[in-house]
Amino acid sequence: MFVLVIDTTIMNVSISTLIDDFDTDVATVQAAITLYALVMASFMITGGKIGDIIGRKKAFRIGLIVYGTGSLLTSISPTMAVLFIGWSILEGFGATLVMPAIQTLVTSNYSGKDRALAYGLIGGVVAGAIALGPIIGGWLTTAYTWRYAFAGEVVIVVIVLLLSRYILDAPLETEEKPRLDIVGSILSALGMGFIVFGVLLAGTYGWWKARQPFSIGGIEISPFGLSPTPVFILAGGIILLCFALWERYVISMGKTPLIRLDVLRDRGVTSGVFVQMVQTLLIGGFLFSMALFFQIALGLNAMQTGFLYLPLSIPLLIASLTASRLSARIAPKRIIQVGLLVLIAGLLLAIATINVEVKGLGLLTGFALIGIGAGVIASQIMNLVLSQVLPERTSETAALMSTSQNLGMAIGTALMGSIVIAGLVGGAITLTDDSTVIPEDFKPLVILAVEENARFLSNEELTVILKDAPPDLSQEILRINETARIQGIKASLWGLVIFSIFGIIVSIFLPPEILVSKEE
């Protein structure tokens, strides 16, 4: 779990370095980060079912081998394409076998207070990875190279493989070995993949009206001038509906479905899945937005970015470990709701203090509140949900929880990227209209350039583009860009506030009981 979580934080603090190393842009790095989480989210249910078929311990080991191979390929990748294959695809597929197996193996290896403690420790390990990831990634990226971080993951994978012989395998739920529902696997992966891909495209093409034509293989796909975003999201929703109908058909034929969707009729499970997704969406989106702010807007390097994440990650670690002890006396549902409220307070404080000139203490306090809120939720949600389901549904529910976790990370990164661009465009257009330096007859050209080629640019990148412009015009556009970038970041944080409010509403349906084991 430590390696799986630290992976994304390393990429987030290494954005600017990756752009330089591979001569690429923010959108491409964002696509790699999103694709990694997207692969996990799309195939997590399938990975959980493979564990049911071949055994959870075997799935855990095979997943580690695939993941380690991807880490090795990432560490030596000569091009961005190879990095996509190693990191986004191989590591992503490896994680789909590992993560559901971890949850199921914890449930089968422990019971009662030991199980609650085990899940609390996993929450603490996740928090520790978030705490150490930016530091380790930032230090290696700045002092040496980000490649060492992935080489180190290979070493950890080998150690875990050697120690895995001490894990007791989870018993199979039935004597008859289930078969993999291939059609269901394809439909579920395509459905979630289309939705997240559509959200990812929103940053470039807009949410409704296309800013520029979208084409695949030279064929333009912009029906009625629409952005591809609503087209892909609608297609994904239709495919997921077909998936649900297919699963019902498989069950009616007496065969084994990929997942029994009636588990979602349990409001406790459904609300837990959604709260889990909100929590990871908030962390993934916040880390991505802050990486843009620190590295592009403020010009900080990866190590400096990593250290600035410490006020978030250390309180996250402490809160995760502390809250796991509180669950014996206070209902986990209440702890989670308090965590969401603290998260909102941190986001509002960050919005109030982020500017061209940063107010350090206020921003760091906001970071700390966000860390405390996220840590409190992370320590409770998995154990709360899995402790409420029947043993034979643990594997399916664990796969759903892992899917929501990674879908939240994918959507968080993609959605915040698109909201940042939307906020930047809106701010730049308003500031251009209000400018007294830019000539009136030149403003439409500037606005058109912003609408069609909106990117989150550093001052250095924009200076190169404006090298032939008059000095006073260049300075004005640089000023507009600085202010618009901040507006874009703030817009993304307001989006996170809205998702937090949704999380509080849905948390009403979480199971209210205090975690007391059935054995006790």
Disulfide bonds with the S-S distance in Angstrom:
none
